[in-house]
Amino acid sequence: MFHNSIFLLKFHCELDPIEMYWGWCKHWYCKIYKVKFEDAKKVAQQCLNKCPVKVIHQFFNQSWWFMDAYHKGLIGKVAEWAVCKQKSHRRVGQCTMMSVDTMLT
């Protein structure tokens, strides 16, 4: 049996799909009106179960894209821009890197 492990840097929420999942759940939790503590517990459970698997896959892909951008030497807003322009699976594409090089020079 073979397992993959991803070791993430501390305090880098853009690299952690679990943090993205929590953020998604908190976003939906805040939108729902709650009167009693019992209501709040029920809504919390609903929000945790509401996140589609497709969205969780997107969180993992975005983490891969950020890791690839950092691995290629991009930092800060440039890495963020490269990830937003992302069209490839698990990596920052060559066209995106060429655009970054053009902007930086």
N, C-alpha and C positions, 0 to 999 in steps of 0.2 A: 504494500500500500504506500502511496506517495502523496505527500501533502506540500502545498506551497505556503510559505509564510511571507508576509510583507512586514518589514520592520520600518515603522514610521518615526519621523522626528517628533519630539515633544512640542506641543503648542502650535502645530501647523495644521489648522483645521481644513485647509484646502487639500491636504493630502489624506485626510481620514474620512472614508466613506461613512463610518459610524457617526461622526459629528454632523455630516450632511444629513443623514437620516434623522438624527435628533432635531436638527434645525427644521426639517420638513414637518416633523410631528408637532413641534412647538408652534410653528406657523399655523397649522390647522387647529390646534388646541386653543389658541388665542382667539380664533374667529368664532368659536362656539360659546354662547352665553351659558353660564353655570350659576345656579342659585345656592345649592347646598354642596357640602363636601362629598356626599355620596354621588351627586351628579358629576362633580369634578373627576372622581375616580373612574366612573363609567366612561366619561368623555376621553380621559387619558388612554384607557384601554382601547377604545374605538379608534383613536388617532394612531396608536401604535400598530393596529391591525389594518388600517386604511391604506397604508403606503403600498402601491403596486410594485410587483417584482421588477417590472420594466424600469421604474424610477430608481430602484436600488441598483440595478445594472448600470444605469447612467451615472450614479454616484461613483461606482467603482471605475468606470471608464474615465471620468473626469479626474479621478485620483491618478490613474495611469498617465494621463496627458500631462498633469502637473509634474509628476516625477520625471517624465521624459524631457519636458522643457527645462527643468532644473539640471538634469543630467547633461543637457546640451549647452549649459552655461547661461541660460536666460534667468533673469531675476525680476522680482517685483511686478510692476505694471506691464513690462514687456512679456513676461511669462504669462500673465493673465490674458493679455491680448492674443498671444499665440494659442492659448487653450480655447479662447472664444472663437477663433478662426478655424478650429479643429475640424477636419473632415475625415481623418484616417482613424483606424482602430488601434488604440494603445500607443500612439506615438504622434509627435508633432511632425507634420509632413514637410517635405523638402521645399515645396512652394512657400509654405508659411515661414520657414527659416530664411529663405531668400528675401522675402518681404521684410523680415526683421532686420536682416543685414543691410538692406537698402535704407530703411528708416534710421538706423544707427550711424550710417556713414554719410 
